[in-house]
Amino acid sequence: MTTTERWSGKYEVKKLKEFTRDAFETAQKHIHTLIESQIQEAIKEQTATHKARFLFSLQKSMQSLAGYATLDYDHAKDIERFSKSVHTYATVSSFMRPLNWALVAPAGEGKNHFIDCISQQLAADVTAVPFNMASMRNSDDLESVLDAARNVTVDGKIPLVFFDEFDNDPKNIGLLLPLLWDGQIVLGSRRLKLGRAVIVISGSDEQIMQHMTQACDMRAEHIPMEHDLRKLPDLISRVNGGILKIPALKDVEPMDRRIDKVCIAAALLRRKFEKDRLMSVPASLFNFVYETTFRYGARSIEHLIGVLQRVAIKGGCDPVENGVLRIAELEAILTNIVAHPDEGLENHFIHPNKAQGIKENWDKAKKYDHIVPIWCKVFDDFKTPSLWAPHAIGAYSYQLERELAGEVTRGQPVDVTSYAGIEPLHITQLWLDEDNGEWDHGNKDLRHVFFNLSTLRQLMQEVVSRTDRSPKDVGRDMGASFGRDFVRFLKEIGEAEPDMKRLLGHWIKFDVSGGWGMWEYSPESNEQAGEVRVRNSFFAAMARLEATQGECLYCPILEGYIEGVVKELAHVAREGRNCSANVEKVSCDISKQLTDPKTSLCVFKYTINDLTPRGADESTSGKTPK
């Protein structure tokens, strides 16, 4: 198992916040792993890790716009461009004409939901005023909408007027032209001045969508136009913000949006069953959504989820049991949708084999019988990962993995006091075994015990006062003993690679997590030598009372300890060849313990010497560790 396969909260949160194509594609792969894999042996060992990455990927799908799910990087960029355009217009008062955008999307792809989410995200700047022009009976209806928009300005905000289905009647095009130009319109005897506003027009007529897409792509070829649409070019020319396309969920080129269907389904399920404490969903449902073509995109997915809720209630069952979505009743319908015409599902699926094809899709999906999470208790207790404070990422991500591994039940409070460690967690992680009163490290030889400095100082005074052995010799034995235990621990977790720089890094992080101070190292290019710097060392802190002597009494112990550990690590890095290590103190800031103890710095120089030449017989150099 490679290090990159391990769960690292710090890395995953960083990836979650990245707005790059690679980050979005990685999230897509994480989702695909759980809904298209039958949890084979290859990933069974890391089920909790895969679930955690699945959860993080669902969170990433909301990165471009809260509440609006997509892992389509190009679409996410367009959303960000639209959002920034609206925010800039709302905050720069010198823009006097309306900001006009066109929203192009097939029916059912979530245009109204998109506008709602934008309005919520930019609530400090704008307020949405939606109007479906298909419902317009006369100009009075439009007048009331514009009055509502003008009332928004009283609160110091910019109205975001959304004219949906403007293409319902070609006459609407001429009606909107003056409004898009200077924010004014004459209705009967009234001249209504809207002033500064964001106006979004949207339609789903294929011919109009084709013309708008042509303009967006800067194509020059002529598209035949009906006589009633002769004013359309004039309208498009007034779209001064841009044209935003919501790609159809049926699309597989240039972007396969099947993963987005899963993200949308997860978001809808979470919203629909939040009060029921929904946490997990059978992978079979997500696989069915992934593989099935929905006639009306997001609207059809929402209809499917609505049916799921209704049939559970009709059957007298709770739709959520122990945090898991119940789908047994829905399965009975999907295997024979013709027998359930009242649910209206036939109108929302597309399959060449009709109802039989939908049954086949479901039969294939049933193979995926594991459960995948869409929410977790850690999110309830500590908010979603993008909001985690940097110092808390390690603790929260550790608790998340414990929860997904089944080590924390839904009724248990998340106990971050039982955690200690820094990244990488699989090297430094500690947890409290309350039943036995010890800090466990996953290795019986690595037990952490807490002493106060006074107690440690008393022990160390006994060491430095000995006449039979020097403090450095004692420290060297300490380091060698710990080093052997630490090497065994690294072998157990697959991290004992013959890489001295990496091994030193693991040890340094381990000692930092044990409270030994802030350790750093800088190897020379040949890795035969380098420096170890220890700031705020507890050895120096113990010697505070003797700081006036200008020398740390206990630095020789630390010097020997470093030498012992480095020798054991070098033995692994050189794949079992005999070697020696030598460590000398370079400097000691013991005097700072009286003025600024956190900055006191001890610097040590280490050198490594091979005692057995490379290529010598293993019988003389020691057996290579396995």
PAKE-240467 format. One record per residue (C-alpha): residue in one letter; x, y, z. Coordinates in pm, whole numbers, plus 50000, padded with zeros to 5 digits. Each point is the difference from the previous one (the first is absolute). Example, Ala and Ser with C-alpha at 12.3 -4.5 7.8 and 13.67 -1.06 7.14 Angstrom:
2
A512304955050780
S501375034449934
***
This chain:
626
M500005000050000
T501575032849897
T500025031650206
T497845018049744
E497254974250057
R499845007750371
W497485024150145
S501615033550075
G497585026650118
K502415028549932
Y500554988649640
E496314993049937
V498875034050133
K502665016949787
K498734981049695
L496425008750095
K500825037249987
E502014998549676
F498185013649696
T501884980649732
R499024975449731
D502114973350168
A498215004850334
F496584996949835
E501024969249801
T501434983950316
A496665005550175
Q498184983849706
K502254969450031
H499304997150374
I496244999649935
H500364975549713
T502014976450223
L497134994550243
I497054999249761
E501604979349723
S502074976550214
Q498524970450183
I502405005950291
Q502554975149874
E502794987050221
A502285027549864
I498065026850186
K498354980850282
E502905008150232
Q499475036949939
T496215002149990
A499965028050260
T502565019549798
H497994996149679
K496835010650179
A501755030550143
R501245010049654
F496514994549859
L498615023850264
F502685025949927
S499264997149627
L496315006950058
Q501065030850196
K502255010649714
S497074998149759
M498615030250189
Q503265019749975
S499045023149716
L496545007550138
A498534989150335
G496964977949947
Y500714994349628
A501824967449933
T502484995449716
L503444984549952
D500135012149638
Y503065022750018
D499115020849694
H496435005150125
A501345009150346
K502285026049840
D497035014949814
I498045001950325
E502915017450171
R500255024549709
F496275007650023
S500135004450378
K502995023549982
S498355020149723
V496855005250206
H501955008350316
T502215025149817
Y497015017049839
A498175002050334
T502965015750180
V501175024649732
S497495028249986
S501395015249680
F498304972749791
M496705016749909
R498504977849729
P498574966050098
L502314970050006
N498374974649767
W500704962849991
A498414971949801
L499574966250164
V499844971649750
A498864965750116
P497654972049897
A496744996750189
G500384985450348
E503705006850049
G499545022450303
K499965035949872
N497775012950282
H502014981250260
F503205015249860
I498595035350034
D498844992450356
C503484988250096
I501665030649843
S497595022750186
Q500804982650331
Q503755000949942
L499915037149911
A497265008950248
A501965030250121
D499995014549648
V496894988149816
T496464987450047
A498424977149742
V496725010249835
P498954969849789
F497275001349737
N498894972549764
M498875017549683
A498004969649896
S497515009450270
M499705036449886
R496405008649909
N500515036949921
S502375029050062
D498625004950351
D501804968350107
L503305013949876
E499295033150171
S499624983250339
V503324981849952
L501825032449921
D498415017050301
A501284971650218
A503465004449847
R499995037350072
N499044993150362
V503234980050038
T502025031749951
V498405014750314
D502064974850201
G503165011649824
K500274968849789
I499984993149628
P497014980849860
L500884968049814
V497034997249765
F499644965349850
F497784997949692
D499504962749951
E498384985849684
F500305033449821
D499844980149677
N496474987850078
D498665027849776
P502105017649731
K498305032850101
N501914998850327
I503245006849814
G498855034349882
L498585007450345
L503364993850169
L502205019649758
P499705034750163
L500304985150349
L503274983049909
W501355032149846
D499545026850265
G497844984250269
Q496825017649890
I496774987849848
V496685015949902
L496924980150098
G496805017549890
S500155034750146
R502754991750250
R503705003949945
L501714976950245
K503645006850074
L501754970450154
G503465015750009
R502964978950114
A499084963349989
V501264965849906
I497694984849739
V500204963249910
I497944987049710
S499544963049952
G498284977449753
S499954964249885
D498795003249639
E502504980449793
Q500265025849723
I500635028550244
M502534978850192
Q501734992749668
H500265037049914
M501305008950347
T502544971849992
Q501135011849657
A500575035150136
C501804986450307
D502324978849783
M500655028849755
R498904979249702
A499285018749676
E497864974949812
H496395009749942
I497244981750188
P496565003049836
M497655020850213
E496225000850011
H498355033249921
D498705003750356
L503554998750133
R501455027649781
K500585021750311
L502034972750172
P503405012849875
D499125034250141
L499254984250338
I503184979149999
S502055031249916
R498805015550330
V501284970950207
N503015018950134
G500934976350281
G500254967049820
I498224967849918
L500084972850263
K499274964849883
I498834972750236
P501024968249818
A497414972449982
L500444971350244
K499544976849703
D503265013049849
V503044977449986
E502025022849771
P502035021350047
M499374992750368
D498454968150137
R497485014350249
R498934967050151
I501975007550316
D498065032750029
K496774979950005
V501294982150310
C501025032950165
I496575015149926
A498224969150130
A502055001350322
A499215037050047
L496284994449939
L499904970450237
R501765019750269
R497555028949961
K496934977549984
F500894977850298
E502095023050220
K497354999550275
D500034962049986
R503755000650080
L500994983549672
M503724991450001
S500504971849749
V498504987149674
P500214965749832
A502585001549721
S497504982349774
L497835031449984
F502955022049905
N501134974549743
F496504999849848
V500005038149982
Y503484999349845
E499094975049727
T496445011949920
T499095027649754
F497495024750144
R497775018449753
Y499845032650194
G503344999550176
A499995012450360
R496215003250002
S499634963049919
I502514990250270
E498035020850249
H496804982549887
L501624965850059
I500985010350354
G496495013250061
V498574966249897
L502424982850237
Q498715021150288
R496324995449912
V500074962349960
A501794995550333
I497375020750176
K497174981949818
G501424967150121
G499945012550358
C503794999750021
D502505026250101
P502045009849691
V503155000550216
E500964971750235
N503005004650231
G501305027449775
V499794978849682
L497565007249715
R497364973149948
I499554990749632
A498124966650008
E496705015849890
L501675019249718
E501654967949879
A496574983949958
I498965028849774
L503185001449791
T499744963149916
N496565006349847
I499285037049951
V497144992749757
A498044985650292
H500335032950190
P498745026949760
D498955022850287
E503645006650085
G500655015249656
L503504985649966
E499514989249638
N500065036649897
H503415005950159
F502164971749865
I501524994449657
H500954964849896
P499784982449661
N498474969750172
K497525021650193
A498774985250332
Q501964967849948
G503185020549955
I499385018250329
K499554966350173
E503294988349849
N501735031550127
W498704993350349
D500934963249992
K503595009949915
A500035026750271
K498924974950268
K503444983949985
Y501345030350182
D498684990450341
H502225021350223
I499115032850172
V501555033749922
P499815031150219
I498565033549896
W500395016150343
C501604992550338
K499835009350365
V503355017949983
F498455024849754
D497135005950243
D502345005650292
F502825019449832
K498555013249670
T501144989449654
P503744995749922
S500465032549805
L499165018450326
W502364980450226
A502685020550174
P503514989349891
H501014989050352
A496904977550024
I500234982249663
G501984970750138
A497634993750290
Y496825003449796
S501204978649710
Y501144973150242
Q496574999650163
L498394999249654
E501934968849904
R499144983750335
E496325007449944
L500004985849647
A501874969150121
G497144993650247
E502055008250309
V497655028450101
T496274993650023
R497435026349910
G499115006050365
Q503555005650116
P501425035050032
V503135005749794
D502825001650252
V502915020549867
T501644999450343
S500964963749935
Y502145010249704
A503515013449966
G502245002349697
I501055020049698
E500214991649633
P500764973749883
L497434984150230
H501014964049937
I503455008250146
T499115023150291
Q496454990750097
L499284992450367
W496774991650174
L499084994650362
D499144964850113
E497835010050296
D499404964050114
N503724993850048
G501175035450070
E502565003649722
W500625019549682
D499984974149724
H502055003949685
G498904968849815
N503264983650106
K500574984450343
D503645011550000
L499095036649951
R498215010650314
H499865037150083
V500155010450364
F499665035550135
F502365013550270
N500155035250127
L503335017849950
S500874999150369
T499774962250007
L502044996449682
R502575024550130
Q500474978950311
L500604969049786
M502395017949765
Q502025014150291
E500674964250106
V501274992649648
V502355029949969
S501404994550350
R501134964649925
T503734994149987
D500044965649838
R498435010849669
S499765033049816
P496585016349935
K500584996349626
D500534962450037
V496734997150189
G498215020949737
R501494978649722
D498594968350159
M496625017150037
G500045010149633
A501084965649879
S497264982850202
F497325023749877
G501374998949645
R499634962149982
D496415002050125
F499225028049758
V501454980749704
R497804970050088
F496995023350010
L500875014449658
K500324964949855
E496574990550134
I498345029449824
G502024996549678
E502115031450046
A503494985250056
E501255009949655
P503785002549931
D499785037849981
M501955018350271
K498325033549941
R496554984650030
L500904979650308
L501425030850173
G496815018949916
H497824973350161
W502134999650316
I500075037950029
K496205002149967
F499594972050252
D502105017850263
V498165032749938
S496684982050059
G501474986450326
G500555035350132
W503814999749976
G500055034749844
M500045012949643
W502404977749808
E501315006949652
Y502744984649789
S501975009149689
P502014972049836
E502895007849770
S499694989949635
N501894967250047
E497834991250304
Q503174990150186
A499705029850232
G497665027450108
E498625020450287
V497274993650255
R498585031650159
V497864998050313
R498135031350108
N498275001450337
S501574966850102
F498694985450324
F503644992250090
A500775037149990
A496795007850189
M501074976350280
A503345018050024
R498395034150045
L501165002850362
E503574993949887
A499765023449699
T502265025850162
Q502914976049959
G499765005649621
E499924962949924
C497104975249993
L500804971650237
Y497784976149808
C501015007649640
P502554971350003
I497114975750066
L498115014349701
E503204998949794
G500434963050074
Y496284992949944
I500165015249649
E503134979849924
G498334967350105
V496865006149793
V501895011749690
K502144968350004
E496914977550008
L498325019449718
A503214999749793
H500114962150032
V496574998249832
A500855026649739
R503114980549901
E497984967849979
G501684982150288
R503645010449944
N501965007650316
C500525036850066
S500845024050277
A498675034150092
N501635028950175
V498215030550141
E501605031850132
K498325030150155
V500415031349788
S498245025750218
C497735003450302
D497715029450083
I499554990150364
S500285036550104
K496685007549822
Q498174977550248
L499985029550238
T498705025749749
D498224982949707
P499954962350061
K497874991649693
T502795012349771
S502924982450168
L501734979149733
C502434970950023
V501804989849679
F501714966649943
K502154988149708
Y499784963349903
T502214979149769
I499464964249880
N502824976649903
D499584966949820
L502024972350166
T499124974649728
P500595010349636
R497024998449763
G499874966349824
A501734980750280
D498714965650093
E496865002450209
S501414973850235
T502475026250125
S497755030249981
G496954986850178
K496764986749865
T497895023949795
P496835007950193
K496774987849851
***
